[in-house]
Amino acid sequence: MNRIMLMGRLTRDPEIRYSQNEKLTAVARYSIAVDKKARREDGITADYFNIVAFDRRAEFAEKYLRKGTKILLCGHVQTGSYNNRDGVKIPFFEVVVDEQEFAESKNGL
């Protein structure tokens, strides 16, 4: 089973694009920082995840999510690779959103 649940804060505003195929599909990309329970020896206190959302989840992200917003999301991990302009193979790891919701009220910010 490929399932992941994360709670964290957006590290940047979502970037929204629309696919160019016959059915326009909204695609939102953003990242979140998830706090660690304990500080590591090297001082790192959070893990960072690249997030991608499609269709109405992407439109929700565009309309309501901003840098600093705390969210809870469930999704699945997607991995792969692509060749950059120099022909170097670049691996990627991202979380595809199945569900997302606010993790605190506006007053909590």
N, C-alpha and C positions, 0 to 999 in steps of 0.2 A: 504494500500500500504506500502510495506517495502522497503524504499529507503533512502540512506544516502549519503551525499556529504561532503567530508573532504579535507582540504588543510593543510598540515603540513610537518614536516621534519622527516626522518627516524631516529630512536633512536639507531639502530643497523643495520648491514648488513643483508640482507635476508638470511634465512636458507632454502636450497633447498633439497627436498627429492623426490624420485620417488616411486609411488605405486607399489606393487608387484603383481597386478592382471594381466590378460592377455593383457590388453592395458596399457603400461607404461604411467602413468600420472604424470607430474611434479606438485609439491606442494611447494609453497614458503610461508614462514611465516616471518613476520617482524612487527615492531610496529612504530607508528608515534606519534609525539607530536604536538598537535594543540593548538596554542596560544589562550588564553582567551582575550576578549576585555578589561577587567579590572582586576587588581590584587585583589585577595580575601584577606580578613583579615588575613588568615593563611599563606599568602605569596605564595600560589600556582598560577602559571601563565600559566599553560598548562593542557590540558586533554590528556590522553594517550590511544591509541586504538591499540588492537591486530588485525593484518591484515592477511588474507590468500588469496592467489591467485592460480589458477589452470591453467594447460595446457600452452598455449602461453603467458598468462599474467604472469605466474610464471617464464617462460623462459626469458621474458622481465626483470622482477625484478632481476633475477640472473645476467643477462648480463649488465644492465645499472644502477641499483639502489645501492647506498652505504649509509652508515651512513652520515647524514647531508643533503642528497638530498631532495629538496623541491618538493613535488608532489601534484597533485590534483587527487582525486579518487572518483568514484561513485560506489556504491555497495549496498549490503543489509546486515542487521544484522542477525546473527545466534547465538542462545543461546542453551544451553544444560548443561549437567553435565556428569561426569565420576567418577569412583571410583579409588582412588589412590592405591598405593601398600599396604597401611594400611587399606584399605576398607572404607576410608572416602570419602563421596560424595563431589566432587569439582564442583561448577558451573562455566561456562565459558560464555563469551560474546566476539564475534569477528565480524569483518566486512569482508565479502566475496567480493572480487573485481569483478566488472563487466567491468569497464573502469578505466584506469590510464594513466596519462601523466605528463610530467615535468611541474612545475609551475614557473620555472625561467631558464634562459640560464646558460650555464657553467660559463660565465663571472660573473654571479650574486653571485657565491659562494665566 
